[in-house]
Amino acid sequence: MSLKTRFSLLGAILICLFSRPTYAQEVLELTLEESVQYALENNADAKNALLETFASKASVGEQVAQGLPQINGTFDFTKNVAIPVMFLPNEGPFADPDNPSDVLPVQFGVNYQSGLGVTVTQMIFDGSYFVGLKAAKTYRLLSEFDKEKTENDVIESVKKAFFTVLVNEERKELAEANQARIDSLYRETEALYEEGFAEKIDVSRIKVQLNNIETELDKINAATVISKQLLKVQMGLPLEYEIEITQTLRDLNKPEEISSLLQNNGYRRVEMDQLKTNWELVKLDLKNNTVQYLPSIDANFTYQRNGAGQQFNTLWDGDNWFTGAFLGLSLKLPIFDGLAKSKRIQQNRIQLEQIENQMVMLDDNIEVERFQARTTLQNNLRTLDVQRENMELATEVYNIARIKYQEGVGSNLEVVEADSDLKEAEINYYSALYDALIAKVDLEKALGILR
C-alpha cells in the first residue's frame, strides 16, 4: 500500500472518529492490507509493544547517565533549642573556684546554624557500568524483536478474522440464492397443487426446505455480524463503525500465489532472534557478575558554605559564613561476599546451556512446523477441489431433478433430496474453503512471511 493510500485510509478513519460527538453508522471500505496496517497502528497489543521499545530506548539513556557526573546540592537550617553540653575537668587554667564540682559544664554551639553545599561525584572505573551499557542496548534490540513478534501475532489474527468475514459473506450470498431457488420452487409447487397437479405433501416438503434455509440464513447473518465484530476488535477499530470488505476470496488467493507459497523455503523467524538476544543478555549478565571482582574507583568534590549566629538576623551576616572544600578519591575493593558472585556465575552458565538447548529445539520445531503447515495446506487444497466438484455435481443433480419434476417425469421427493444433498455439499465446500484459508495463514507464519 502506498504512503498516500495509507494516509488516506487513516485520515478517513480519524474523520469518522472525531468529526461528530456521537458515533454515526459510517461504513469503512477496507482491503486486507489496509486492515492489517490499521491494526498495526491501533491494536492494543501492537501499541504496547511500540511503547515498550520507547521504554527500552529510555533505559539506554538511564544507563549512560550513570557514567556522567552526579551533582547534588544541599541546604540545611538548624535551630538549637537546647545547645548540647560537654564537660571539662574543673582544674588547671579552666578551674572555677566558685564551682564545688570537679567538672565544668560547657556549651559548644550557637542558637542558629545553616549550610549550603554542592557535591560532585564522577565514576572513574566500574566494570559493571560498561557491561550494563551494552546490556541496555541489547535489551533495546530484544524489545524490537518482541515488537515484531507481537505484530506478527496481530497480522495473523487480522488475516484469519478477515478471511472468516469473506467466507461468511460468500456463504450468505449462496444461502440467499438457495432461498430464492427454493422459494421459486415452493411457489411453483403450490400453484400445481391448486390446479390439482401436485399433492399437499409435495408442498409441505418444500415448505420444510424453505423454512430450513431461512433458519440457516439467519445463522449465517449472525455469524457474519459476529465475524465483522471480531475483525474490528483485532484491528482496534471501535465496534460502533460498520466495515465493508472490498476484496473477494479470489482476489486474495490466486493460484500462482498459492503455488509460489508452497515452493517457498522460508525466511528468518523472529522467535529465533528473540532466543539469541536472550542468550546475549545472559552472557552479559555473566560478564557483569565476573567484573564485580574488580575494584571500582570514584572521584568526588564537595564545596560548602557554613554559617552560624546567636540571633536569627545575625545568622545571615556575611562575616558569619565560611567556606569549606574537599577533593578525594574512593576505592572499593571486593574481598569476600560469601561466594554470592560465584553462585550467580554458575547460574548464568546453566542459563546459557538452557537457551542453547531451546535454540536447537526451536530450530527443529520450525522445520517441523513448516513441513506440517505445507502438508496441511496441500491436503486442504485437494479437499477443497473435491468439495468444489461435489458441489458442482450436486447442483447439476438438483437442476436435473427439478427439470424432471417440472416435466412430470420426476417426483417432488427427488427434488427435495437433491436440494438437501446440494446444501450439504455447499456446507462441506465452505468448511474446506475456510480450512484452506487458515492453513494458508499458518504456512505464511511458519515461513516467516506474514508481512
NORVEN-V909222 format. One record per backbone hydrogen bond with DSSP energy under -0.5 kcal/mol. NH is the residue of the N-H (numbers start at 1). CO is the residue of the C=O. E is the energy in kcal/mol with one decimal. If there is no record, write none. Layout:
<<NH	CO	E> <NH	CO	E>>
This chain:
<<6	2	-2.4> <7	3	-2.4> <8	4	-2.0> <9	5	-2.4> <10	6	-2.6> <11	7	-2.8> <12	8	-2.2> <13	9	-2.2> <14	10	-2.7> <15	11	-2.3> <16	12	-1.9> <17	13	-2.1> <18	14	-2.3> <19	15	-2.0> <26	24	-2.5> <28	26	-0.6> <28	242	-2.7> <29	27	-0.6> <30	28	-0.5> <30	244	-2.5> <35	31	-2.2> <36	32	-2.4> <37	33	-2.5> <38	34	-2.5> <39	35	-2.1> <40	36	-2.2> <41	37	-0.9> <41	38	-0.6> <42	38	-1.4> <43	39	-2.8> <47	43	-2.6> <48	44	-2.4> <49	45	-2.2> <50	46	-2.0> <51	47	-2.4> <52	48	-2.0> <53	49	-1.3> <54	50	-1.5> <55	51	-2.2> <56	52	-2.4> <57	53	-1.9> <58	54	-2.1> <59	55	-1.8> <60	56	-1.4> <61	57	-1.5> <62	58	-2.1> <63	59	-2.1> <64	60	-2.3> <65	61	-2.1> <66	62	-0.9> <66	63	-0.6> <67	64	-1.6> <68	65	-1.3> <70	121	-3.0> <71	69	-0.6> <72	119	-2.4> <74	117	-2.8> <76	115	-2.2> <78	113	-3.2> <80	78	-0.6> <80	111	-2.6> <81	79	-1.2> <86	106	-3.5> <88	104	-2.3> <90	102	-2.8> <91	89	-2.1> <94	91	-1.1> <95	92	-1.6> <97	95	-0.6> <99	96	-1.8> <100	98	-0.7> <104	88	-3.6> <106	86	-3.8> <108	84	-1.1> <108	106	-0.6> <109	107	-0.6> <112	309	-2.2> <113	78	-2.4> <114	307	-2.3> <115	76	-2.2> <116	305	-3.0> <117	74	-2.1> <118	303	-3.1> <119	72	-2.9> <120	301	-3.3> <121	70	-2.4> <122	299	-3.1> <124	297	-2.7> <125	297	-2.0> <129	126	-1.3> <130	126	-1.0> <131	127	-1.7> <132	128	-2.7> <133	129	-2.1> <134	130	-1.7> <135	131	-2.4> <136	132	-2.2> <137	133	-1.6> <138	134	-2.2> <139	135	-2.6> <140	136	-1.9> <141	137	-1.8> <142	138	-2.2> <143	139	-2.2> <144	140	-1.4> <145	141	-1.8> <146	142	-2.8> <147	143	-2.0> <148	144	-2.2> <149	145	-2.6> <150	146	-2.5> <151	147	-2.6> <152	148	-2.3> <153	149	-2.1> <154	150	-2.3> <155	151	-2.8> <156	152	-2.6> <157	153	-2.3> <158	154	-2.7> <159	155	-2.8> <160	156	-2.3> <161	157	-2.3> <162	158	-2.8> <163	159	-2.7> <164	160	-1.9> <165	161	-1.9> <166	162	-2.0> <167	163	-2.7> <168	164	-2.4> <169	165	-2.4> <170	166	-2.2> <171	167	-2.5> <172	168	-2.2> <173	169	-2.2> <174	170	-2.4> <175	171	-2.7> <176	172	-2.5> <177	173	-2.0> <178	174	-2.6> <179	175	-2.6> <180	176	-2.2> <181	177	-2.3> <182	178	-3.0> <183	179	-2.7> <184	180	-2.1> <185	181	-2.2> <186	182	-2.8> <187	183	-2.3> <188	184	-2.3> <189	185	-2.8> <190	186	-2.7> <191	187	-2.1> <192	188	-2.2> <193	189	-2.5> <194	190	-2.2> <195	191	-1.5> <196	193	-1.1> <197	192	-3.1> <198	192	-0.8> <202	199	-0.6> <203	199	-1.3> <204	200	-2.3> <205	201	-2.4> <206	202	-1.8> <207	203	-2.2> <208	204	-2.4> <209	205	-1.9> <210	206	-2.6> <211	207	-2.6> <212	208	-2.4> <213	209	-2.3> <214	210	-1.9> <215	211	-2.2> <216	212	-2.7> <217	213	-2.3> <218	214	-1.9> <219	215	-1.9> <220	216	-2.4> <221	217	-2.6> <222	218	-2.2> <223	219	-2.7> <224	220	-2.4> <225	221	-2.1> <226	222	-2.6> <227	223	-2.6> <228	224	-1.9> <229	225	-2.1> <230	226	-2.5> <231	227	-2.1> <232	228	-2.3> <233	229	-2.1> <234	230	-2.4> <235	231	-2.1> <236	232	-1.5> <237	232	-2.4> <241	238	-1.5> <242	26	-2.0> <244	28	-2.8> <246	30	-2.2> <252	248	-1.2> <253	249	-0.9> <257	254	-0.7> <258	254	-2.1> <259	255	-2.5> <260	256	-2.1> <261	257	-2.2> <262	258	-2.1> <263	259	-1.2> <264	260	-0.6> <264	261	-0.8> <267	447	-2.9> <272	269	-1.0> <273	269	-1.3> <274	270	-2.4> <275	271	-1.9> <276	272	-2.5> <277	273	-2.2> <278	274	-2.3> <279	275	-2.3> <280	276	-1.9> <281	277	-2.2> <282	278	-2.3> <283	279	-2.3> <284	280	-2.2> <285	281	-2.1> <286	282	-2.4> <287	283	-2.2> <288	284	-2.5> <289	285	-2.4> <290	286	-1.6> <291	287	-2.6> <292	288	-0.8> <293	290	-1.7> <294	291	-1.8> <296	332	-2.0> <297	125	-2.4> <298	330	-2.3> <299	122	-3.0> <300	328	-2.8> <301	120	-2.5> <302	326	-2.9> <303	118	-2.7> <304	324	-3.3> <305	116	-3.3> <306	322	-2.6> <307	114	-2.9> <308	320	-0.9> <309	112	-2.1> <315	311	-1.1> <316	313	-0.6> <317	314	-1.6> <320	317	-1.5> <321	318	-1.5> <322	306	-2.6> <324	304	-3.0> <326	302	-2.9> <328	300	-2.7> <330	298	-3.0> <332	296	-2.8> <333	331	-0.6> <334	332	-0.6> <340	337	-0.7> <343	339	-1.9> <344	340	-2.0> <345	341	-2.3> <346	342	-2.0> <347	343	-2.1> <348	344	-2.3> <349	345	-2.2> <350	346	-1.9> <351	347	-2.5> <352	348	-2.2> <353	349	-1.8> <354	350	-2.3> <355	351	-2.4> <356	352	-2.2> <357	353	-2.2> <358	354	-2.2> <359	355	-2.3> <360	356	-1.9> <361	357	-2.4> <362	358	-3.0> <363	359	-2.3> <364	360	-1.9> <365	361	-2.7> <366	362	-2.6> <367	363	-1.7> <368	364	-2.4> <369	365	-3.1> <370	366	-2.5> <371	367	-2.4> <372	368	-3.2> <373	369	-2.7> <374	370	-2.5> <375	371	-2.5> <376	372	-2.7> <377	373	-2.3> <378	374	-2.2> <379	375	-2.6> <380	376	-2.8> <381	377	-2.5> <382	378	-2.1> <383	379	-2.5> <384	380	-2.4> <385	381	-2.2> <386	382	-2.2> <387	383	-2.7> <388	384	-2.4> <389	385	-2.3> <390	386	-2.6> <391	387	-2.3> <392	388	-2.2> <393	389	-2.7> <394	390	-2.8> <395	391	-2.2> <396	392	-2.1> <397	393	-2.8> <398	394	-2.3> <399	395	-2.5> <400	396	-2.4> <401	397	-2.7> <402	398	-2.6> <403	399	-2.4> <404	400	-2.7> <405	401	-2.1> <406	402	-2.8> <407	403	-2.2> <408	404	-0.5> <408	405	-0.9> <409	404	-2.5> <410	404	-1.3> <415	411	-1.2> <416	412	-2.3> <417	413	-2.6> <418	414	-2.5> <419	415	-2.4> <420	416	-2.3> <421	417	-2.5> <422	418	-2.1> <423	419	-2.4> <424	420	-2.0> <425	421	-2.4> <426	422	-2.3> <427	423	-2.5> <428	424	-2.5> <429	425	-2.1> <430	426	-2.4> <431	427	-2.0> <432	428	-2.2> <433	429	-2.4> <434	430	-2.4> <435	431	-2.2> <436	432	-2.1> <437	433	-2.2> <438	434	-2.5> <439	435	-2.3> <440	436	-1.9> <441	437	-1.9> <442	438	-2.4> <443	439	-2.2> <444	440	-2.2> <445	441	-2.2> <446	442	-2.4> <447	443	-2.4> <448	444	-0.8> <448	445	-0.7> <449	444	-2.7>>
